[in-house]
Amino acid sequence: MSIEKIGSGYIPTCDFCGEELPEEYDFYDAVDAKKAAGWKSVKDKFGEWADACPDCAAAMGRGPSSAKDDFSGIGRQ
Protein backbone atom coordinates (compact mmCIF):
# COMPACT_ATOMS: atom_id res chain seq x y z
CA MET A 1 0.00 0.00 0.00
CA SER A 2 1.28 3.43 -0.86
CA ILE A 3 0.03 5.14 2.28
CA GLU A 4 0.36 2.93 5.31
CA LYS A 5 -1.75 3.56 8.39
CA ILE A 6 0.37 3.01 11.47
CA GLY A 7 -1.32 3.81 14.75
CA SER A 8 -3.03 7.15 14.33
CA GLY A 9 -0.76 8.33 11.51
CA TYR A 10 -0.31 7.80 7.78
CA ILE A 11 3.09 7.22 6.20
CA PRO A 12 3.53 7.62 2.43
CA THR A 13 5.75 4.76 1.23
CA CYS A 14 7.29 4.22 -2.21
CA ASP A 15 5.94 0.94 -3.59
CA PHE A 16 9.25 0.20 -5.32
CA CYS A 17 12.11 1.06 -2.92
CA GLY A 18 10.29 1.52 0.39
CA GLU A 19 11.34 5.16 0.89
CA GLU A 20 9.05 6.86 3.38
CA LEU A 21 7.93 10.43 3.84
CA PRO A 22 7.31 11.86 7.32
CA GLU A 23 4.18 10.72 9.10
CA GLU A 24 0.99 12.72 8.59
CA TYR A 25 -2.03 12.59 10.87
CA ASP A 26 -4.62 12.86 8.10
CA PHE A 27 -4.85 10.64 5.01
CA TYR A 28 -5.39 13.59 2.67
CA ASP A 29 -2.39 15.40 4.16
CA ALA A 30 -0.34 12.30 3.28
CA VAL A 31 -1.64 12.44 -0.30
CA ASP A 32 -0.73 16.13 -0.49
CA ALA A 33 2.74 15.39 0.93
CA LYS A 34 3.36 12.81 -1.83
CA LYS A 35 2.39 15.30 -4.51
CA ALA A 36 4.50 18.07 -2.94
CA ALA A 37 7.52 15.73 -2.81
CA GLY A 38 7.23 15.00 -6.53
CA TRP A 39 6.04 11.42 -6.25
CA LYS A 40 4.25 9.91 -9.25
CA SER A 41 1.35 7.50 -9.50
CA VAL A 42 2.38 4.92 -12.09
CA LYS A 43 1.19 1.55 -13.25
CA ASP A 44 3.37 -1.34 -12.10
CA LYS A 45 4.23 -4.36 -14.25
CA PHE A 46 0.91 -5.97 -13.28
CA GLY A 47 -1.14 -2.96 -14.40
CA GLU A 48 -1.91 -1.90 -10.83
CA TRP A 49 -1.51 1.69 -9.66
CA ALA A 50 1.49 2.28 -7.43
CA ASP A 51 3.31 5.29 -5.99
CA ALA A 52 6.90 5.96 -6.98
CA CYS A 53 9.32 8.36 -5.35
CA PRO A 54 11.10 10.67 -7.83
CA ASP A 55 14.19 8.40 -8.00
CA CYS A 56 12.16 5.26 -8.77
CA ALA A 57 9.94 7.07 -11.29
CA ALA A 58 13.05 8.35 -13.08
CA ALA A 59 14.70 4.92 -13.02
CA MET A 60 11.61 3.44 -14.68
CA GLY A 61 11.66 6.20 -17.26
CA ARG A 62 8.01 6.74 -16.59
CA GLY A 63 5.85 9.58 -15.61
CA PRO A 64 2.34 9.08 -14.39
CA SER A 65 0.00 7.06 -16.60
CA SER A 66 -3.24 8.70 -17.48
CA ALA A 67 -6.76 7.62 -18.34
CA LYS A 68 -5.90 8.50 -21.93
CA ASP A 69 -3.13 5.87 -21.84
CA ASP A 70 -5.45 3.29 -20.26
CA PHE A 71 -8.08 3.65 -22.96
CA SER A 72 -5.93 4.28 -26.02
CA GLY A 73 -7.03 2.14 -28.94
CA ILE A 74 -10.45 1.31 -27.51
CA GLY A 75 -13.17 1.73 -30.08
CA ARG A 76 -10.77 1.58 -32.99
CA GLN A 77 -10.97 -1.21 -35.50
Secondary structure, DSSP 8 states (H G I E B T S, - for coil): --EEEETTEEEEB-TTT--B---BSSHHHHHHHHHHTT-EEEE-TTS-EEEE-HHHHHHHT-----HHHHTTTTT--
